[in-house]
Amino acid sequence: MRILQTKLKDSLIIEPKIFSDARGSFFESYNSEKYNALFKNEIFFYQDNISVSKKNVLRGLHLQKKNPQGKLVSCVYGEVLDVAVDLRKNSESYLCWHAEILSQDNLKQFWIPPGFAHGFYVLSDLAIFVYKCSERYFVDDEICIAWNDPTLSIDWNLDKAPLLSDKDKKGLFIKDADF
């Protein structure tokens, strides 16, 4: 696998080695020895989540306050624009964001460290999105930052209004959020 640093401190893009032939392809999506070495035995994954979403769905920007989750994310079917925002107040990349196209074709993984907000926008007709999380999900600990917060000015590259959950419609602007 190839490891690339993003402009966000501690955030990585991981490109797996893909073996393809006339039958299809194969790749290793997770190997505990390799990832334990990559994260210096400081990150362990607690749960896996799978999200199935239709075209133009935007999910996020989500984070947990007291129990921050690190997320190793990838898109195994379809294509998404995946976005991470560094909300660690003492970080040199505080309030900076990075967007990456994740798809079934590139099979990239995006490491989003604890303390980051995360969201994605579905570009294909359907997307299957996979998360490995370093902490359990606590519904009462979650905060949603508005996807269109002017402080962040994220370029989602939208061609029409996104489809949002009720929770995401009520996302807070950074200036109003307590995290």
C-alpha positions as a Markdown table, in Angstrom:
| # | Residue | x | y | z |
|---|---|---|---|---|
| 1 | Met | 0.0 | 0.0 | 0.0 |
| 2 | Arg | 1.1 | 3.6 | -0.6 |
| 3 | Ile | 0.6 | 6.2 | 2.2 |
| 4 | Leu | 0.1 | 9.9 | 1.3 |
| 5 | Gln | -0.1 | 12.8 | 3.8 |
| 6 | Thr | -2.9 | 15.2 | 3.2 |
| 7 | Lys | -2.7 | 19.0 | 4.0 |
| 8 | Leu | -4.4 | 18.2 | 7.3 |
| 9 | Lys | -2.1 | 17.2 | 10.1 |
| 10 | Asp | -2.2 | 13.5 | 10.9 |
| 11 | Ser | -4.7 | 12.7 | 8.1 |
| 12 | Leu | -3.7 | 10.2 | 5.4 |
| 13 | Ile | -4.8 | 8.7 | 2.1 |
| 14 | Ile | -4.0 | 5.0 | 1.8 |
| 15 | Glu | -3.8 | 3.5 | -1.7 |
| 16 | Pro | -4.1 | -0.3 | -1.6 |
| 17 | Lys | -2.3 | -2.5 | -4.1 |
| 18 | Ile | -5.0 | -3.8 | -6.4 |
| 19 | Phe | -4.6 | -7.0 | -8.4 |
| 20 | Ser | -6.8 | -7.0 | -11.5 |
| 21 | Asp | -7.3 | -9.3 | -14.4 |
| 22 | Ala | -10.0 | -10.4 | -16.8 |
| 23 | Arg | -12.1 | -11.8 | -13.9 |
| 24 | Gly | -12.1 | -8.6 | -11.8 |
| 25 | Ser | -9.9 | -7.4 | -9.0 |
| 26 | Phe | -8.7 | -8.2 | -5.5 |
| 27 | Phe | -7.2 | -6.0 | -2.7 |
| 28 | Glu | -6.4 | -6.3 | 0.9 |
| 29 | Ser | -8.7 | -3.8 | 2.7 |
| 30 | Tyr | -7.3 | -4.3 | 6.2 |
| 31 | Asn | -4.3 | -6.1 | 7.8 |
| 32 | Ser | -3.9 | -5.5 | 11.5 |
| 33 | Glu | -0.1 | -5.9 | 11.4 |
| 34 | Lys | 0.3 | -3.2 | 8.7 |
| 35 | Tyr | -2.2 | -0.8 | 10.3 |
| 36 | Asn | -0.9 | -1.3 | 13.8 |
| 37 | Ala | 2.6 | -0.4 | 12.5 |
| 38 | Leu | 1.2 | 2.6 | 10.5 |
| 39 | Phe | -0.6 | 3.9 | 13.6 |
| 40 | Lys | 2.3 | 2.9 | 16.0 |
| 41 | Asn | -0.1 | 0.7 | 18.0 |
| 42 | Glu | -2.0 | 3.8 | 19.2 |
| 43 | Ile | -5.2 | 3.3 | 17.1 |
| 44 | Phe | -7.4 | 0.3 | 17.4 |
| 45 | Phe | -10.6 | -0.2 | 15.5 |
| 46 | Tyr | -13.7 | -0.9 | 17.6 |
| 47 | Gln | -16.5 | -1.2 | 15.0 |
| 48 | Asp | -17.2 | -1.3 | 11.3 |
| 49 | Asn | -20.1 | 0.6 | 9.7 |
| 50 | Ile | -21.6 | 0.5 | 6.2 |
| 51 | Ser | -23.6 | 3.2 | 4.7 |
| 52 | Val | -25.7 | 2.8 | 1.5 |
| 53 | Ser | -26.7 | 6.1 | -0.1 |
| 54 | Lys | -28.3 | 7.3 | -3.3 |
| 55 | Lys | -27.0 | 10.0 | -5.6 |
| 56 | Asn | -26.9 | 13.6 | -4.2 |
| 57 | Val | -27.1 | 12.4 | -0.6 |
| 58 | Leu | -24.8 | 14.5 | 1.6 |
| 59 | Arg | -24.0 | 13.0 | 5.1 |
| 60 | Gly | -22.2 | 15.2 | 7.6 |
| 61 | Leu | -20.3 | 16.9 | 8.9 |
| 62 | His | -20.3 | 14.6 | 12.0 |
| 63 | Leu | -18.0 | 14.2 | 15.0 |
| 64 | Gln | -18.2 | 13.1 | 18.7 |
| 65 | Lys | -17.1 | 15.6 | 21.3 |
| 66 | Lys | -16.1 | 13.6 | 24.4 |
| 67 | Asn | -15.4 | 10.3 | 22.7 |
| 68 | Pro | -13.8 | 11.3 | 19.4 |
| 69 | Gln | -13.7 | 8.7 | 16.6 |
| 70 | Gly | -10.9 | 8.1 | 14.2 |
| 71 | Lys | -12.3 | 6.8 | 10.9 |
| 72 | Leu | -10.7 | 4.8 | 8.2 |
| 73 | Val | -13.2 | 5.2 | 5.3 |
| 74 | Ser | -13.5 | 3.9 | 1.8 |
| 75 | Cys | -16.1 | 3.6 | -1.0 |
| 76 | Val | -16.4 | 0.0 | -2.2 |
| 77 | Tyr | -19.2 | 0.7 | -4.7 |
| 78 | Gly | -19.9 | 3.9 | -6.6 |
| 79 | Glu | -18.2 | 7.2 | -6.0 |
| 80 | Val | -18.2 | 9.9 | -3.3 |
| 81 | Leu | -16.6 | 13.2 | -2.5 |
| 82 | Asp | -15.3 | 12.6 | 1.0 |
| 83 | Val | -14.5 | 15.5 | 3.3 |
| 84 | Ala | -12.6 | 15.8 | 6.6 |
| 85 | Val | -12.3 | 19.0 | 8.7 |
| 86 | Asp | -9.7 | 19.4 | 11.4 |
| 87 | Leu | -11.6 | 20.7 | 14.5 |
| 88 | Arg | -8.7 | 20.1 | 17.0 |
| 89 | Lys | -8.3 | 23.6 | 18.4 |
| 90 | Asn | -4.5 | 23.2 | 19.0 |
| 91 | Ser | -3.8 | 21.8 | 15.6 |
| 92 | Glu | -1.8 | 23.7 | 12.9 |
| 93 | Ser | -4.5 | 22.7 | 10.4 |
| 94 | Tyr | -7.4 | 23.8 | 12.6 |
| 95 | Leu | -10.5 | 24.6 | 10.5 |
| 96 | Cys | -8.8 | 23.4 | 7.3 |
| 97 | Trp | -10.5 | 20.7 | 5.2 |
| 98 | His | -9.5 | 18.2 | 2.7 |
| 99 | Ala | -11.7 | 16.5 | 0.0 |
| 100 | Glu | -10.9 | 13.3 | -1.7 |
| 101 | Ile | -12.7 | 11.3 | -4.4 |
| 102 | Leu | -13.2 | 7.7 | -3.1 |
| 103 | Ser | -14.6 | 5.1 | -5.5 |
| 104 | Gln | -14.9 | 1.5 | -6.4 |
| 105 | Asp | -12.2 | 2.2 | -9.1 |
| 106 | Asn | -9.5 | 3.7 | -6.9 |
| 107 | Leu | -10.4 | 1.9 | -3.6 |
| 108 | Lys | -8.5 | 4.6 | -1.7 |
| 109 | Gln | -8.9 | 4.7 | 2.1 |
| 110 | Phe | -9.0 | 8.1 | 3.9 |
| 111 | Trp | -7.7 | 8.1 | 7.5 |
| 112 | Ile | -9.6 | 10.8 | 9.5 |
| 113 | Pro | -8.1 | 11.1 | 12.9 |
| 114 | Pro | -10.1 | 11.6 | 16.2 |
| 115 | Gly | -11.2 | 15.3 | 16.5 |
| 116 | Phe | -12.1 | 15.7 | 12.9 |
| 117 | Ala | -15.5 | 16.3 | 11.4 |
| 118 | His | -16.4 | 14.0 | 8.5 |
| 119 | Gly | -18.9 | 14.0 | 5.7 |
| 120 | Phe | -19.4 | 12.8 | 2.2 |
| 121 | Tyr | -21.4 | 13.6 | -0.9 |
| 122 | Val | -22.6 | 10.8 | -3.3 |
| 123 | Leu | -21.6 | 11.3 | -6.9 |
| 124 | Ser | -22.8 | 8.0 | -8.4 |
| 125 | Asp | -26.3 | 6.6 | -8.6 |
| 126 | Leu | -25.6 | 4.5 | -5.5 |
| 127 | Ala | -22.6 | 4.3 | -3.1 |
| 128 | Ile | -21.6 | 1.8 | -0.5 |
| 129 | Phe | -19.4 | 3.5 | 2.0 |
| 130 | Val | -17.4 | 1.6 | 4.7 |
| 131 | Tyr | -16.0 | 3.0 | 8.0 |
| 132 | Lys | -13.7 | 1.4 | 10.5 |
| 133 | Cys | -14.1 | 3.4 | 13.7 |
| 134 | Ser | -11.7 | 3.7 | 16.6 |
| 135 | Glu | -14.4 | 4.4 | 19.1 |
| 136 | Arg | -18.0 | 3.3 | 19.7 |
| 137 | Tyr | -20.8 | 5.5 | 18.5 |
| 138 | Phe | -22.5 | 7.5 | 21.3 |
| 139 | Val | -25.7 | 9.2 | 20.0 |
| 140 | Asp | -25.7 | 11.8 | 22.9 |
| 141 | Asp | -22.0 | 12.7 | 22.2 |
| 142 | Glu | -22.5 | 13.5 | 18.4 |
| 143 | Ile | -22.4 | 16.9 | 17.0 |
| 144 | Cys | -23.3 | 17.9 | 13.5 |
| 145 | Ile | -21.5 | 20.9 | 11.8 |
| 146 | Ala | -23.4 | 22.5 | 8.9 |
| 147 | Trp | -22.1 | 21.2 | 5.6 |
| 148 | Asn | -22.4 | 24.7 | 4.2 |
| 149 | Asp | -20.8 | 26.6 | 7.1 |
| 150 | Pro | -19.3 | 29.8 | 5.6 |
| 151 | Thr | -16.4 | 29.6 | 8.0 |
| 152 | Leu | -15.3 | 26.4 | 6.3 |
| 153 | Ser | -16.3 | 27.3 | 2.7 |
| 154 | Ile | -16.1 | 23.6 | 1.6 |
| 155 | Asp | -16.4 | 23.1 | -2.2 |
| 156 | Trp | -18.7 | 20.2 | -2.4 |
| 157 | Asn | -18.9 | 20.6 | -6.2 |
| 158 | Leu | -22.7 | 20.4 | -6.1 |
| 159 | Asp | -24.8 | 20.6 | -9.3 |
| 160 | Lys | -28.0 | 20.7 | -7.3 |
| 161 | Ala | -29.2 | 20.9 | -3.7 |
| 162 | Pro | -28.1 | 17.9 | -1.7 |
| 163 | Leu | -30.4 | 15.4 | 0.0 |
| 164 | Leu | -30.0 | 15.7 | 3.7 |
| 165 | Ser | -31.3 | 13.9 | 6.8 |
| 166 | Asp | -33.3 | 15.9 | 9.4 |
| 167 | Lys | -30.2 | 15.8 | 11.6 |
| 168 | Asp | -27.9 | 17.2 | 8.9 |
| 169 | Lys | -30.4 | 20.0 | 8.1 |
| 170 | Lys | -30.0 | 21.2 | 11.7 |
| 171 | Gly | -26.2 | 21.2 | 11.6 |
| 172 | Leu | -24.6 | 24.0 | 13.6 |
| 173 | Phe | -22.2 | 26.6 | 12.3 |
| 174 | Ile | -18.7 | 26.5 | 13.8 |
| 175 | Lys | -19.4 | 29.8 | 15.6 |
| 176 | Asp | -22.4 | 28.3 | 17.4 |
| 177 | Ala | -21.0 | 24.9 | 18.1 |
| 178 | Asp | -19.5 | 23.7 | 21.4 |
| 179 | Phe | -16.9 | 21.0 | 20.6 |
